[in-house]
Amino acid sequence: MTDRSSAEAVVRAYYDAVDADDVETLIGLFAADATYERPGYEPFVGHEALRAFYTGDRVIASGKHTLDAVVVDATGEQVAVHGRFEGTLKDGSAAAVRFADFYVLDETHKERDGFEWREVRQHRVIEMRD
């Protein structure tokens, strides 16, 4: 895989893991000291902070991300995603938001599933309201 296709693959794998509630796979996509920023929360740093969020603090019970656009820069180190999320919150109410997510990927590569894989170094979420 090229750097760009590998970058897109790791980002798509993230959404697949979130939608499947596969926390261990999701965490495995992030560098050990990664920073994850989202509205309404202090930044999460590291695997344990991510695990605490996805297993407890996250207000979403279930849902599906639809990616409308995935843009990877020429180096394969930065990815921007625009999409929609529809699901159910833990209180039973419906959720529907548009989002833009931005990723910075690690410069290092590791072997995973037969190809070079990059870890997420930073992830920032921006929710957009109509």
C-alpha positions in Angstrom: 0.0 0.0 0.0 1.1 3.5 -0.6 1.4 6.0 2.2 -1.9 7.6 1.1 -3.9 4.3 0.8 -2.4 3.1 4.1 -3.5 6.4 5.7 -7.0 6.1 4.4 -7.2 2.5 5.5 -6.3 3.2 9.1 -8.9 6.0 9.3 -11.6 3.9 7.8 -10.7 1.1 10.2 -11.2 3.6 13.1 -14.8 4.3 12.1 -15.5 0.5 11.5 -14.2 -0.2 15.0 -16.2 2.6 16.6 -19.4 1.5 14.9 -18.8 -2.1 15.9 -18.0 -1.1 19.5 -14.7 -2.9 19.2 -12.7 -0.8 21.7 -9.6 -2.9 21.7 -9.2 -2.7 17.9 -9.9 1.0 18.0 -7.3 1.7 20.7 -4.8 -0.4 18.8 -5.0 2.1 15.9 -3.6 4.8 18.1 0.0 5.5 19.1 0.5 4.8 22.8 0.9 8.6 23.5 -1.8 9.8 21.0 -3.9 12.8 21.7 -7.7 12.7 20.9 -9.6 15.9 21.0 -13.4 16.3 20.8 -15.9 19.0 21.7 -17.0 19.1 25.3 -14.1 17.1 26.7 -10.5 17.8 27.8 -8.1 16.1 25.4 -7.6 12.4 25.9 -3.9 11.3 25.9 -2.9 7.7 25.7 -4.5 4.3 25.4 -6.0 4.3 29.0 -7.7 7.6 28.5 -9.2 6.4 25.2 -10.4 3.2 26.8 -12.0 5.1 29.6 -13.9 7.3 27.1 -15.0 4.5 24.8 -16.1 2.2 27.6 -17.7 4.7 29.9 -17.8 8.4 29.3 -19.0 8.3 25.6 -22.7 9.4 25.5 -23.4 7.4 22.3 -24.8 3.9 22.7 -24.7 2.8 19.1 -24.8 4.2 15.6 -23.2 4.4 12.1 -20.7 6.8 10.6 -21.1 7.5 6.9 -18.0 9.0 5.3 -18.8 11.5 2.6 -15.2 12.5 1.9 -11.7 11.3 2.9 -8.8 13.5 1.9 -5.2 12.4 2.4 -2.3 14.9 2.0 0.5 14.0 -0.4 2.7 12.6 2.4 0.0 10.4 3.8 0.6 11.9 7.3 -2.6 14.0 7.5 -6.2 13.0 6.8 -9.4 15.0 6.8 -12.8 13.3 6.9 -16.2 14.8 6.4 -19.3 12.7 7.2 -22.5 12.0 9.0 -23.3 10.1 12.2 -26.7 8.7 13.0 -27.4 6.7 16.2 -28.8 6.4 19.6 -27.5 8.0 22.8 -27.3 6.2 26.1 -30.4 8.0 27.3 -32.4 6.5 24.4 -32.6 9.7 22.3 -31.7 9.8 18.6 -28.5 11.5 17.5 -27.8 12.8 14.0 -24.7 15.1 13.4 -22.4 16.0 10.6 -18.7 16.0 11.5 -15.3 16.9 10.3 -12.4 14.9 11.7 -8.7 15.6 11.3 -5.9 13.1 11.8 -2.2 13.3 12.1 -0.6 9.9 11.5 2.7 8.6 12.9 5.6 8.7 10.6 6.6 5.2 11.6 5.2 2.1 10.0 4.5 -1.3 11.4 3.3 -4.5 9.7 -0.4 -5.3 10.1 -2.6 -7.5 8.1 0.1 -8.0 5.4 0.8 -4.3 4.8 2.5 -1.3 6.4 0.2 0.4 8.9 0.4 3.8 10.4 -0.8 4.7 13.9 -2.9 7.7 14.7 -0.9 10.3 16.5 -3.6 13.0 16.9 -7.3 13.0 16.2 -9.5 16.1 16.4 -13.3 16.1 16.0 -15.4 19.0 15.0 -19.2 18.6 15.1 -21.3 20.8 12.7 -24.8 21.7 13.5 -27.5 22.8 11.0 
